[in-house]
Amino acid sequence: MSIKSKRKVDAEQRKFQERWTSDYFFVEHNKMATCLICNEKVAVLKDYNLKRHYNTKHADQCAKYNREERERQIVQLQKGLSMQQNQFKRAKKECDAAVEASYVVCEQVAKAGKPFTEGQFLKDCMVKVADILCPEKASLFRNISLSANTVAERISELSDNIYDQLCSKATKFSFYSLALDESTDINDTAQLAVFLRGINDQFEVTEELLSLIAMHGQTTGSNIFQNLCDVINGASLPWNKLVGITTDGAPSMTGKRNGLVALVQRKLEEENADPAIALHCIIHQQALCSKCLKVENIMPVVVKCINHIRTRGLQHRQFRTFLQEIGAAYGDVLYFTEVRWLSRGNVLKRFFELREEIKTFLMDGRLDVPELDDPKWVMDLAFLVDLTHELNKLNLKLQGPNQFVTVAFDSVKAFSLKLQLWKTQFTQKNLSHFPTFKSIFEEKSGELSMLGVDKYVAAMENLQQEFDQRFAVFTIHNATFQLFADPFSFDVNSAPNVLQMELIDLQCSTDLKAKFRDAQGSPEMIAQFLRELQVTFPELSKLFKRVMCLFGSTYLCEKLFSTMNFNKSRTRSRLTDAHLQAVVRVSAANSIKADLAHLLQSKHCQASGSNLSLRPLSYKDFLKNHMQLK
């Protein structure tokens, strides 16, 4: 017994016949027959179906028309249908534009760190402006939905879309690395920031926030590791492609047994993957090195003077007026903040420039500061101003997104060599690189020989040793970094055996050497150069990818925490963990932008108060409005 397959209408390939328009008042629309009189649709294009519809519903009322009247009515009805369709298209277009505008405004609200309730305020402003500049378009602005709930929902959808795009890109990563740091928000909830930096076969580097994890319990290494595992598995990232992990150096991160790095290395060993390169944030290391400077006799005095001036309202106003009257270079002194990287250098420089003004202002019994009259103390202050200024310049070089770890480490090595040069020059009383110190030396007419320079040379020696000690981990990988930075001048004997043959072939290629030289300074040209190496030099290309996707610092995490604290403040302490993550993800998005076209496909405009009617006109309405039959 044979079983007949179900008949499919599409397989019959039926076509609309033009005579059906004059005979039955039907036209073809979206591959379906549409009645011009009642707008009803007939899916199957068969003469019987259309004739039955006409005879049962419209034959009596159309029997009074002769042939000419019938053709005229068909033309009029076709015009009416076209007007309806255009009206639908125009309404849909305007509704889509209103939804898109809603997304754009919500994205700006998130990036500016404004409360969700700001959306309604912005809408009111736009409507009032539209009423003045373009009253005929004011209704379009009123259709934009920007209530607090809508703004929160839109930002969450933007965040989810960015995350989905990141996960889609991650499936094509050849290698990736992670940067992690932990901080507490205004509610003392520990927030773990995880940034992802991956590279694909086209040598395109993607650097984005992977997750912001709220940790309401303990923050031990095992807790952080468990959360990290959930994030990595949720993004479908393979463990065997993890090549680097950069942390802030906290015990929970770097503990030898149960620290996060140790647990990650153990996990990679279980997965039969190569160990990841574990780095301590290069900016954090530099800041710790700066703390070795002996400033116990300088900073307490500076902070005491500044706090005495600024914590008293009347004195602060008088001090600013005093600076304004004498035409000082600055209008005020700066507060010192220990946790800010550049604070010490900026505070010391401003204090030194205003030291005479501060001394004069405090003379009237306000505060006794004998150190301001001590030439030794002033000399120490001047030396510290110049040295912290150089440390600040180094810190600024280490900051910024999308920075190769090799470039950051080169800046550190350069500073270490500068310290060695300054030590030599100080012993020779060459102060050309310390202008502030030199000005005091010249002002004191050679008192430097009496005061001695040994302690300043010792301070720089101590600082150099601190740099060498703390950056020992980076030094271990220095050969790999040099091979990446300049493979054409690298000693082949120092390269791993698996790379030596390829390295010789590369260094002997005059054409590739010229291309490499032309590509220097341009990330796009370097990526193009490396893409050309993949086929001929697979092992070298693999090493280049591993180095390019390494994080040198947790700068992005620190920047994210600033955004987090700005958003989740005292006035917004009830911001949920999910909304906080959505806001900071949209704010921190770097190379990935939300795909508004994709988001609009799943949205249907429901604009309340719209003047546009989306209801199709009935036959009676059409006759009343357009035909005016006698």
ABEGO torsion letter per residue (X at the ends): XBBBBBBBAAAAGBBBBAAAAAAAGBBBBGGBBBBAAAGBBBABBBAAAAAAAAAAAAAAAAAABBAAAAAAAAAAAAAAAAAAAAAAAAAAAAAAAAAAAAAAAAAAAAAAGBBAAAAAAAAAAAAAAAAAABAAAAAAAAABBABAAAAAAAAAAAAAAAAAAAAAAAAABABBBBBBBBBBBAAGBBBBBBBBBBBBAAGBBBBBBABBBBBABBABAAAAAAAAAAAAAAAGBBAAABABBBBAGBAAAABAAABAAAAAAAAAAAAGBBBBBBBBBAAAAAAAAAAABBAAAAAAAAAAAAAAAAABAAAAAAAAAAAAAAGBABABBBBBBAABAAAAAAAAAAAAAAAAAAAAAAAAGABBBAAAABAAAAAAAAAAAAAAAAAAAAAAAABEBGBBAAAAAAAAAAAAAAAAAAAAAAAAGBAAABAAAAAAAAAAGGAAAAAEAAAAAAAAAAAAAAAAAAAAAAAAAAAAAAAAABAAABBAAABBAAAAAAAAAAAABAAAAAAAAAABGBAAAAAAAAAAAAAABAAAAAAAAAAAABBABAAAAAAAAAAAAAABBAAAAABBAAAAAAAAAAAABAABBBBAAAAAAABBBBBBGBABBABBBBAAAAAAAAAGBX
